[in-house]
Amino acid sequence: MDDIELLLDLHRDGQRQGPGSAADTRRAVELSGLQGQTDLAVADLGCGTGASTMVLAQELNATISAVDLFPDFLDVLTASAQQKGLADRINSNACSMDALPFADNSFHAIWSEGAIYNVGFANGIKILRRLLKPGGVLAVSELTWLTNNRPQELQAHWTQEYPEVDTASAKMATLEQNGYVPIGYFALSKSSWLEHYYHPLQDRFAAFLSRHGHSDAAQAIVASELREIELYERYADFVSYGYYIAQKQVS
Ligand code: SAH
């Protein structure tokens, strides 16, 4: 099994594949101003197994196009949508968010929790803008510095892993420079990282290692996740995901 297959195996059974929570998605929905509108077309990009997709289908009168690169995650999403009676309003699309098969001006809203980093924030918001209807809403969560100065160790780690990591004010400026009007922002709480993501992930490590006979590759993946968790626990006051809600500027 290669590293991608191992990562899919570790993350497929998770409720989520990144930090966040149903309460965070609902808060973003409230800030979006979309509630009460009907017949919405919404995309959820990098949806993983669909934690946010289900909330969007419950909170909005919408058809949701769920997109992820990996069909394995979408299979779990489809089963869960069926179980929740939401399957008729969710369609799944296995493709990359930088090669989306949708026409310009397709969506009233585009969501992406903890996934736009895959194509880069500045690049991603540029690509997605054309898919939004004028006045359409972009709602994305993205790694964000909470303070202007950070401990050197934390700064070095994330700058290496994700050079685009920046403060909320810098991300908002990027949105403004690319034809969006920021209409809401909040930072995810520690419980969205620990209770909703890292702790359930840690609970799966033992079974994952045993499924793969404690192979070197499986152990390396767990070690790398543990390093990230340990770093987060020490420096949670300095870094989080920021949730950015913005509207496509009407020319
Ligand atoms: N939104 C989910 C998953 C976040 S993890 C959640 O919050 O739980 C990032 C997701 O992006 C993973 O599901 C991964 O499979 C997906 N992904 C990675 N590269 C991608 C790409 N180029 N296009 C679309 N999805 C991608």
Boltz pocket constraint, residues with backbone or C-beta under 6 A from the ligand:
constraints:
  - pocket:
      binder: B
      contacts: [[A, 15], [A, 16], [A, 17], [A, 18], [A, 19], [A, 20], [A, 45], [A, 46], [A, 47], [A, 48], [A, 49], [A, 50], [A, 51], [A, 52], [A, 67], [A, 68], [A, 69], [A, 70], [A, 73], [A, 95], [A, 96], [A, 97], [A, 98], [A, 112], [A, 113], [A, 114], [A, 115], [A, 118], [A, 119]]
      max_distance: 6.0
